[in-house]
């Protein structure tokens, strides 16, 4: 006697689920996956840095001679608003923590609060002969230098020693 619609049994459902499970298991076994794969995509930033240095109304900071293990992970240059030109260069440090160089000719207080996630000022320090303000926050720490209407920030989740290392490696060039 033929099964009529609506008269399927629980056993039929179990068999269907088992068939689907076998297909999923086969796909899982034959699709390559690497648990040790590094999810950080390293980017080259030399073209963007050169462009920013030609175009920006201020000297643009880029690192020179960073130690092995620093990987650039993001880069942007935005000059759409001449009163808020922004340069960003993000890194993953050798301990897999985030650090970034942020620069802008925007009003300093707003820019610092935005890029440091409202970190609070806590002293000063001299790095490579330059005076930097120290900021400590719950999300990011930051080193900040203001000069001639331009704010340079080295910020991120990296340790203060790594942020200092990045700040010390910065070289400013270009600008109109």
N, C-alpha and C positions, 0 to 999 in steps of 0.2 A: 504494500500500500504506500502511496506517495505521501511525503510530508506536505502538509498544507501550511500556508503562510501563517505565522504566529504560533506554530506548534513546535518550534525548535526548542531543544532542551539546553539545560545548563552545560551538559557535556559537550554539545556543539560549540558553545561559546568558549569553553576551556581549550578545545582543540584549535579554534581560530586564534586565540591568544598565544598558544604555544607556537603555532606557525609564524606569527608575527615576531615572537621572541627569537626564533631561530634566525630569521632574516636580519634582525637588529644585531644579533651576536656576530653573524658573518660580516656584516658591514663594519662593525667595530674592530674585528680582528684584521681586516684587510685594508682599512684606511689608516695611512701612516699618521702617527701622533708622537710628539716629542715632549715629554714632561720637563726636560732640561732646557727647552727653547727659551731664549731671552726675549721677553715681550717688548723691550725697548728698541725702537727703530732708530738707528743712528742716521743723522742727516749731515750733509755738507753745508756749510754756511758761508763759504768764501765769496760766492757770487753776490749773495744778499749783503754781506758786509761791505764789499767793494761798492755796490750800488748805494747803500746808505751813506757811505763816506763821501761819495760824489754829490749826493742829493741833499743831505740833512743840513739844516742851518746851524749845526753845532758839530764839534768833533765827536765822532762815534767810537765807542770803546769796544775793543775785541781782544781776546786773550792771546798772548804770545808765550810759548814754552810751557804750557800746562803739563803736569806730570802724566805719565802713562796711566790709563784707566779712566780718564775723563772722556765722556762721550756726548757730543752735541745731540740733543733730542728734539729741539724746536727752534725755529727762527722766523721772526716777522719784522717787517719794517712798514710803518704806516705814516704817510705824509699827507693824508687827505685834508687835515686841518693844520694850517701853518702855525697855529698857536698851540698845537698839541701833537707835535711830531713824536712818534714813539718807536724805539728800537728795543727788540727783545731777542735774547739768545739764551736758550735753556740747555742745561746739561744734566747728566746723571754722573755723579762723582764716583770715585773708586769703591765707595761703600754702598753704592746703589741708592744714594739719596739725591734729592733734587736741589739744584742751584741754578740761579738765573742772573743774567745781567739785564737790567732794565734802565732805559734812558729816555728822558723827555724834556721838552721845553715848556710843558704844562705847569700850572701852579704847583709848587713843590709839596705843600701840605696834603693836598688831595691825592696827588700821584703817589706819595710815600704811603699814605694810609691804604690806598687801593692795592699797591704791589706788595706790601708787607703784611696784608691782612690785619691792619690796625695794631701792629706791634708798637710797643712803647719805647721811647728813647731812654737809653741807660748808659750814658758816658760817651767818651770819644777814644779814639786810638789812632796811631800813626802807622800807616801801611805803605811801604815803598816810598816813604818821604811825603805822603799825602795824609791830610787829616780827614778821618772818616768818623761819622756819628754811628754809634752802636744802637740797635733796636732789638728788643727781645719780645717775642709774642708766643701765643699759645699754638699757632699754626706754623708761622715762619719767623725766623730771625732775619736781621738785615744789617747791612753796612751801607751808609748813605753819605754821598758827597754832593754838595751843592756848589756850583761855580758858574759865574757869568750867566745866570738864568737857566742853567741846565742841571737837572738832577740825575745822578747816576746811583743806581741801587744794585747791590749784590745781595740776593735774598734766596730763601728756600729752606728746606728741611735739613740741609747739610749741617754738619757741626760747625761751630764758630771757627775752628782751625781750617776747615775746607773752604768756608766762605772767605776767610782771610787769604788763603792760597789763590782763589780765583780773583779777588780784588787786586792782589799783588801782581798778577799776570796781565792785567789790563793795560792796553796801549791805546791811546786816543789819537785818531788821525782824521783828516778830511775836514768837512764843514765849509760852509760858504762864508 
